[in-house]
């Protein structure tokens, strides 16, 4: 596998840099509020408006890279991201900010599904090469555990969620530091981001993995029959992990400013980066856990972060906010990485970008809708009471989600589904033997090959 691993660098860096670009405004929201006299609801709307672009893009174009190629589709997204950074850097009214966020959303919609699928393609290609060398075809048991080998559940898929966290952490950290040190704090962070886009032109990508798709037209994503039960659990976990992420990205810099008596942009961005760094550092553990365990562990840890966040806001404690950020990051990282790798394990390569894009659609909805509610509540009751309410509702919600996901995993273990699907992915053959599906498919191309 080692000789092909360098091909993963291109899509991994592309995911990271597109997430960094989308989160560059995070550390600047408090400054935008001061400059343009924006209310908390207006600030959260500025954060969330890009979902109105990212979701239609994913719904209509999520499977396009299965036909047109991963790098070509991702390249279109990178071009839109560069244009968005130009709009932010030259903005003189809030209208330009909203337009930039819309372009960032379209860019994320094109890049995340295509580049994540490219990582899974590279992992599958590497395993096939390794299997050919050992005479096992890549379908034998894992050497350390003896369990059935899961196609697409290796380090490459975990690398996608890791890249998302690192990029999302690096964006606000970079923008906060650059803004604090530059004479034009709302301009220079986006110029630096443009420079960070340049390496995507040079880094290698893995070759595509051919599948069932030979043509493409805009349509709703479909879920393969053997992946539907897994997808349901992934959707539940994604809702809570991305809602928590959205709160930190949109409002924690403003919360930090209130707790610290009007601190600069650097501290708020650093706390968001701390949360996402904790997420990134814990995500590699998810791939070492049994199927479904990453999601469950994340859902069990997230309430600790939510409770700590509520208590920190109530007591006005900045040190407690730091502790809550670490706990929230650990829970979010384990939950999201576990969900993403479990889903890729049961998804055929020919529709992998489409299915992963469907999961990201749910994630982006969860990223924006709850935080809009928090912003509306903050405009009426104040920022800190709204954050306290979010924590008070979110912590028990995570525990309920834990029970739901655990029951789904018990009824149809991901490992069993993946083991049954290995033959179909590698050579085209078996039907799912799991229980009746819980989600409806909307087209033929989402069905596993028979």
TORKOL-57606 format. One line per 3 residues: for each residue x, y, z of C-alpha. Coordinates in Angstrom, 1 decimal, always signed. Layout:
# residues N
X Y Z; ...
***
This chain:
# residues 450
+0.0 +0.0 +0.0; +2.8 +2.4 +0.8; +3.9 +3.2 -2.8
+0.4 +4.7 -3.6; -0.1 +6.6 -0.4; +1.4 +9.8 -1.8
-1.6 +10.1 -4.1; -3.8 +10.7 -1.1; -2.1 +14.0 -0.4
-3.8 +15.9 -3.2; -7.4 +15.3 -2.2; -6.6 +15.5 +1.5
-5.0 +18.9 +1.1; -7.9 +20.0 -1.1; -10.4 +19.1 +1.5
-8.4 +20.9 +4.2; -7.9 +24.1 +2.2; -11.5 +24.3 +1.1
-12.6 +23.9 +4.8; -10.0 +26.5 +5.9; -11.3 +28.9 +3.3
-14.9 +28.4 +4.5; -13.9 +29.0 +8.1; -11.6 +32.0 +7.5
-14.5 +34.4 +8.3; -15.1 +32.6 +11.7; -12.6 +34.6 +13.7
-13.8 +37.8 +12.0; -17.6 +37.6 +12.7; -17.3 +39.8 +15.8
-15.3 +42.3 +13.8; -18.0 +42.2 +11.0; -20.7 +42.8 +13.7
-18.8 +45.8 +15.0; -18.0 +47.2 +11.5; -21.4 +46.7 +9.9
-23.6 +46.9 +13.1; -24.9 +43.3 +12.7; -27.2 +41.7 +15.3
-26.5 +38.1 +16.5; -29.1 +36.8 +14.1; -27.4 +38.6 +11.2
-24.1 +37.2 +12.2; -25.4 +33.6 +12.3; -27.2 +34.2 +9.1
-23.9 +35.3 +7.5; -22.4 +32.1 +8.8; -25.3 +29.9 +7.6
-26.2 +31.5 +4.3; -23.6 +29.4 +2.4; -25.7 +26.3 +3.1
-28.3 +27.7 +0.6; -25.5 +27.1 -2.0; -23.8 +24.0 -0.6
-26.9 +21.8 -0.3; -28.3 +22.4 -3.8; -24.8 +21.9 -5.2
-24.4 +18.6 -3.4; -27.9 +17.4 -4.3; -27.5 +18.3 -8.0
-23.8 +17.6 -8.5; -22.9 +15.2 -5.7; -22.4 +12.2 -8.1
-20.9 +14.2 -11.0; -17.3 +13.2 -10.1; -18.3 +9.5 -10.5
-18.5 +10.3 -14.2; -16.5 +13.5 -14.9; -13.6 +12.7 -12.6
-12.7 +13.6 -9.0; -10.1 +16.2 -9.7; -12.0 +18.0 -12.5
-15.0 +18.6 -10.3; -12.9 +19.6 -7.3; -11.0 +22.0 -9.5
-14.2 +23.8 -10.3; -14.9 +24.2 -6.6; -11.4 +25.6 -5.9
-12.0 +28.2 -8.6; -15.2 +29.3 -6.9; -13.4 +29.4 -3.5
-10.7 +31.7 -4.9; -13.4 +34.0 -6.3; -15.1 +34.0 -2.9
-11.9 +35.1 -1.1; -11.6 +37.9 -3.6; -15.1 +39.1 -2.8
-14.4 +39.0 +1.0; -11.1 +40.9 +0.6; -12.7 +43.7 -1.5
-16.0 +43.9 +0.4; -17.3 +47.3 +1.4; -20.9 +46.3 +2.3
-22.5 +43.2 +3.9; -24.0 +42.3 +0.5; -20.5 +41.3 -0.7
-20.0 +39.2 +2.4; -23.2 +37.2 +1.8; -22.2 +36.8 -1.9
-18.8 +35.4 -0.8; -20.5 +33.0 +1.6; -22.7 +31.7 -1.2
-19.7 +31.1 -3.4; -17.9 +29.3 -0.5; -20.9 +27.1 -0.2
-20.9 +26.1 -3.8; -17.2 +25.4 -3.6; -17.6 +23.2 -0.6
-20.4 +21.3 -2.3; -18.3 +20.5 -5.3; -15.1 +19.7 -3.4
-16.1 +17.6 -0.3; -17.9 +14.8 -2.1; -15.4 +14.5 -4.9
-12.3 +14.7 -2.8; -13.6 +12.4 -0.1; -14.5 +9.8 -2.8
-11.0 +10.2 -4.3; -9.5 +9.3 -0.9; -11.7 +6.2 -0.7
-10.7 +5.4 -4.3; -7.0 +5.7 -3.4; -7.5 +3.4 -0.4
-9.2 +0.8 -2.5; -6.6 +1.0 -5.2; -3.8 +0.6 -2.6
-5.5 -2.4 -1.0; -6.0 -4.0 -4.4; -2.3 -3.6 -5.1
-1.3 -5.0 -1.8; -3.7 -7.9 -2.2; -2.3 -8.7 -5.6
+1.2 -8.8 -4.2; +0.2 -11.2 -1.4; -2.1 -13.2 -3.6
-5.1 -12.3 -1.4; -6.8 -9.9 -3.7; -7.3 -7.5 -0.9
-10.3 -9.3 +0.4; -8.8 -11.4 +3.1; -9.0 -10.8 +6.9
-7.3 -8.0 +8.6; -3.8 -9.2 +9.7; -4.1 -8.0 +13.3
-7.7 -8.7 +14.2; -8.6 -11.6 +11.9; -11.9 -9.8 +11.0
-13.2 -9.4 +7.5; -11.4 -6.7 +5.6; -13.6 -3.7 +5.0
-13.2 -2.1 +1.6; -12.9 +1.7 +2.0; -12.7 +1.7 +5.8
-9.0 +2.3 +6.0; -6.9 +5.3 +6.8; -7.9 +7.1 +3.6
-11.5 +7.6 +4.6; -10.5 +8.7 +8.1; -8.1 +11.1 +6.5
-11.1 +12.9 +4.9; -12.7 +13.8 +8.3; -9.2 +14.6 +9.7
-8.6 +17.0 +6.8; -12.0 +18.7 +7.4; -11.1 +19.2 +11.1
-7.6 +20.4 +10.4; -8.7 +22.8 +7.7; -11.6 +24.1 +9.8
-9.2 +24.6 +12.7; -6.5 +26.3 +10.6; -8.9 +28.8 +9.0
-10.0 +30.7 +12.1; -6.6 +30.4 +13.7; -4.8 +31.8 +10.7
-7.4 +34.6 +10.1; -7.4 +35.5 +13.8; -3.6 +35.8 +13.9
-3.3 +37.6 +10.6; -6.1 +40.0 +11.4; -4.5 +40.9 +14.8
-1.1 +41.6 +13.1; -2.2 +43.3 +9.9; -3.3 +46.9 +9.2
-6.4 +45.6 +7.3; -7.8 +42.8 +9.4; -10.7 +42.1 +7.1
-8.5 +41.9 +4.0; -5.2 +40.1 +4.6; -6.6 +36.8 +5.9
-8.3 +36.2 +2.5; -5.1 +37.1 +0.6; -3.2 +34.5 +2.7
-6.0 +32.0 +1.9; -5.5 +32.6 -1.9; -1.9 +31.7 -1.5
-2.8 +28.5 +0.3; -4.9 +27.4 -2.7; -1.9 +27.3 -5.0
-0.5 +23.9 -3.9; -3.7 +22.2 -5.1; -2.4 +22.7 -8.7
+0.6 +20.6 -8.1; -0.2 +17.8 -5.6; -1.0 +14.3 -6.9
-4.4 +12.6 -6.9; -5.2 +8.8 -7.1; -6.6 +7.3 -10.3
-10.3 +7.0 -10.3; -12.1 +3.7 -9.5; -14.5 +2.7 -12.2
-18.0 +1.8 -11.1; -21.6 +1.4 -12.5; -22.0 +5.1 -13.5
-21.3 +5.9 -17.2; -23.5 +9.0 -17.5; -24.7 +11.7 -15.2
-27.5 +14.2 -14.8; -28.6 +16.3 -11.9; -30.7 +14.3 -9.5
-31.2 +13.5 -5.9; -28.6 +11.2 -4.2; -29.7 +7.6 -3.8
-28.6 +5.2 -1.1; -27.6 +1.6 -2.0; -29.8 -1.0 -0.4
-27.1 -2.5 +1.8; -26.1 +0.9 +3.1; -29.5 +2.3 +4.1
-29.5 +1.2 +7.7; -26.0 +2.3 +8.2; -26.9 +5.6 +6.6
-29.7 +6.2 +9.1; -27.3 +5.9 +12.0; -24.7 +8.0 +10.3
-27.4 +10.7 +9.7; -28.3 +10.8 +13.4; -24.7 +11.1 +14.5
-23.9 +13.7 +11.9; -26.8 +15.9 +13.0; -25.4 +16.2 +16.5
-21.7 +16.4 +15.7; -22.2 +19.1 +13.0; -24.6 +21.1 +15.1
-22.0 +21.3 +17.8; -19.4 +22.3 +15.2; -21.7 +25.0 +13.8
-22.1 +26.6 +17.2; -18.4 +26.9 +17.7; -17.7 +28.2 +14.2
-20.5 +30.8 +14.3; -20.7 +32.1 +17.9; -17.8 +31.0 +20.1
-15.6 +34.0 +19.0; -18.4 +36.3 +20.1; -18.9 +34.3 +23.3
-15.2 +34.6 +24.0; -15.3 +38.4 +23.5; -18.1 +38.6 +26.1
-16.4 +36.4 +28.6; -13.0 +38.1 +28.2; -14.3 +41.7 +28.1
-13.9 +42.5 +24.4; -10.7 +40.6 +23.5; -9.4 +40.7 +20.0
-10.0 +38.3 +17.1; -7.0 +36.0 +17.9; -8.3 +34.5 +21.1
-11.8 +33.7 +19.7; -10.2 +32.0 +16.6; -7.7 +30.2 +18.9
-10.5 +28.6 +21.0; -12.3 +27.4 +17.8; -9.0 +26.0 +16.6
-8.5 +24.3 +19.9; -11.9 +22.5 +19.6; -11.2 +21.4 +16.0
-7.6 +20.4 +16.8; -8.9 +18.1 +19.6; -11.3 +16.7 +17.0
-8.5 +16.1 +14.5; -6.2 +14.4 +17.0; -8.9 +12.0 +18.1
-10.2 +11.0 +14.7; -7.5 +8.5 +13.9; -8.8 +6.5 +16.9
-12.2 +6.1 +15.2; -10.8 +3.8 +12.5; -9.2 +1.6 +15.1
-12.5 +1.0 +16.8; -15.0 -1.7 +15.9; -17.7 -0.7 +13.4
-20.1 +1.7 +15.0; -18.1 +2.3 +18.2; -16.6 +5.6 +17.0
-20.1 +7.0 +16.5; -21.3 +5.8 +20.0; -18.2 +7.0 +21.8
-18.5 +10.4 +20.2; -22.2 +10.7 +21.1; -21.3 +9.8 +24.7
-18.6 +12.4 +25.0; -20.4 +15.3 +23.2; -22.7 +15.9 +26.2
-19.7 +16.6 +28.4; -18.6 +19.4 +26.1; -22.2 +20.8 +25.8
-22.6 +20.8 +29.5; -19.3 +22.4 +30.1; -20.1 +25.1 +27.5
-23.4 +25.9 +29.2; -21.8 +26.1 +32.6; -18.9 +28.2 +31.3
-21.4 +30.7 +29.8; -23.4 +30.7 +33.0; -20.4 +31.3 +35.3
-18.5 +33.5 +32.8; -15.5 +31.2 +33.0; -13.0 +31.4 +30.2
-10.9 +28.5 +31.5; -14.0 +26.3 +31.7; -14.8 +27.3 +28.1
-11.3 +25.9 +27.1; -12.1 +22.6 +28.8; -15.5 +22.4 +27.1
-13.9 +23.1 +23.7; -11.5 +20.1 +24.1; -14.3 +17.8 +25.2
-16.6 +19.0 +22.4; -13.8 +18.5 +19.9; -13.1 +14.9 +21.1
-16.8 +14.0 +20.8; -17.3 +15.6 +17.5; -14.2 +14.1 +16.0
-14.9 +10.5 +17.1; -18.6 +10.8 +16.1; -18.0 +12.2 +12.7
-15.0 +10.1 +11.7; -16.7 +7.0 +12.9; -19.8 +7.9 +10.9
-17.9 +8.7 +7.7; -15.8 +5.5 +7.7; -18.8 +3.3 +8.6
-20.7 +4.7 +5.6; -17.8 +4.3 +3.1; -17.4 +0.7 +4.2
-20.8 -0.3 +2.8; -20.9 +1.9 -0.2; -19.9 +0.7 -3.7
-17.2 +2.8 -5.4; -19.4 +3.7 -8.4; -21.9 +5.7 -6.2
-19.5 +6.6 -3.4; -19.3 +10.3 -4.1; -23.1 +10.5 -4.4
-23.7 +8.7 -1.0; -21.0 +10.7 +0.8; -22.5 +13.9 -0.6
-25.8 +12.9 +0.8; -24.2 +12.5 +4.2; -22.6 +16.0 +3.9
-26.0 +17.5 +2.9; -27.3 +16.4 +6.3; -24.2 +17.7 +8.0
-24.4 +21.1 +6.4; -28.1 +21.4 +7.3; -27.2 +20.5 +10.9
-24.3 +23.0 +10.7; -26.6 +25.9 +10.0; -30.2 +25.4 +11.1
-29.6 +25.0 +14.8; -27.2 +27.9 +15.0; -29.8 +30.1 +13.3
-32.1 +29.2 +16.2; -29.4 +30.1 +18.7; -28.8 +33.4 +16.8
-32.6 +34.3 +16.9; -32.7 +33.5 +20.6; -29.6 +35.5 +21.3
-31.2 +38.6 +19.6; -34.0 +38.3 +22.1; -32.5 +37.0 +25.3
-28.8 +37.7 +24.9; -25.9 +35.6 +23.6; -24.9 +33.8 +26.7
-28.5 +32.7 +27.7; -29.0 +31.4 +24.2; -25.7 +29.3 +24.4
-26.8 +28.0 +27.8; -30.1 +26.9 +26.3; -28.3 +25.1 +23.4
-26.2 +23.2 +25.8; -29.2 +22.3 +28.0; -31.1 +20.9 +25.1
-28.2 +19.4 +23.2; -26.7 +17.2 +26.0; -29.8 +15.0 +26.6
-30.3 +15.0 +22.8; -26.9 +13.4 +22.3; -27.8 +10.7 +24.8
-31.1 +9.9 +23.0; -29.1 +9.7 +19.7; -26.7 +7.3 +21.4
-29.6 +4.9 +22.1; -30.9 +5.2 +18.6; -27.6 +4.6 +16.9
-26.8 +1.7 +19.2; -30.1 +0.0 +18.4; -29.5 +0.5 +14.6
-26.0 -1.0 +15.0; -27.3 -3.9 +17.0; -30.0 -4.7 +14.5
-27.7 -4.7 +11.5; -24.0 -4.5 +12.4; -21.9 -2.4 +10.0
-19.1 -5.0 +10.0; -21.5 -7.7 +8.8; -22.8 -5.5 +6.1
-19.3 -4.6 +5.0; -18.2 -8.2 +4.9; -21.2 -9.1 +2.8
-20.5 -6.2 +0.5; -16.8 -6.9 +0.0; -17.5 -9.4 -2.7
-19.9 -7.1 -4.5; -17.5 -4.2 -4.5; -14.5 -6.2 -5.6
-16.0 -8.5 -8.1; -19.7 -7.7 -8.6; -21.6 -10.0 -6.7
-23.8 -10.5 -3.7; -27.0 -9.1 -2.5; -27.4 -7.6 +1.0
-28.7 -10.1 +3.5; -29.6 -7.5 +6.1; -33.0 -6.4 +7.4
-35.5 -4.4 +5.4; -34.2 -1.0 +4.5; -35.1 +2.0 +6.5
-34.6 +4.6 +3.7; -36.2 +4.7 +0.3; -34.1 +4.6 -2.8
-35.0 +6.9 -5.7; -33.2 +5.4 -8.7; -31.6 +2.3 -10.1
-28.0 +3.5 -10.0; -28.0 +3.6 -6.2; -28.5 -0.2 -6.2
-25.5 -2.5 -5.6; -24.3 -4.5 -8.5; -25.8 -7.9 -8.9
***
